[in-house]
Amino acid sequence: MPTAVKIVIAGGFGAGKTTMVSSVSETVPLRTEETLTGRGVGVDDLAGVENKSTTTVAMDFGRITIRRDLVLYLFGTPGQERFWFMWDDVTLGALGAVVLADTRRLTDCFPSVDYFERRGTPFIVAVNCFDGARRYDLDEVRIALSLGPSVPVTMCDARDRSSAKEVLIKLAQHAMHQRVGPAVTS
């Protein structure tokens, strides 16, 4: 039986969670996307993501086989506050989490950062580089999100498979470092 490792992809509404799971999954991902409707008017803030027409209502799910005996399961969380009740179930047993940040709506990732900090879950922040969005230095993002020096911050393109893989590798390295501690040198 292969060892299963769970990784969570979180972040604000429209940050690219579904896109990231889709770009890196070796299988067609399970999506729980629903069309945005009039019921969300006044509830869903579309500023910066005006062209978004769907939203994740439960989770996204994908898989990556590392070796015959090691499989990563990717779970994308819903980004809207009204679906946050799903997070405890989705994150249970996770090795760690990627918080996708959209600099057009940076404050939307605060709840994800707070959630993983409170739970003691290892996480990294991946700034999803959207076309036409202003670019910020990683230190500026770190300061804006009040992240300590131990939380890795990296750039990514959630649409690009190799970029998404690099983010997952950085998360795995960070999570292992958090669980085991720094390597002892002699």
Secondary structure, DSSP 8 states (H G I E B T S, - for coil): --EEEEEEEEESTTSSHHHHHHHH-SS--EEEEEE--GGGTTTS--TT-TT--EEEEEEEEEEEEEETTEEEEEEE---SGGGGGGHHHHHTT-SEEEEEE-GGGGGGGHHHHHHHHHHT--EEEEEE--TT-----HHHHHHHTT--TTS-EEEE-TT-HHHHHHHHHHHHHHHHHHHH-S----
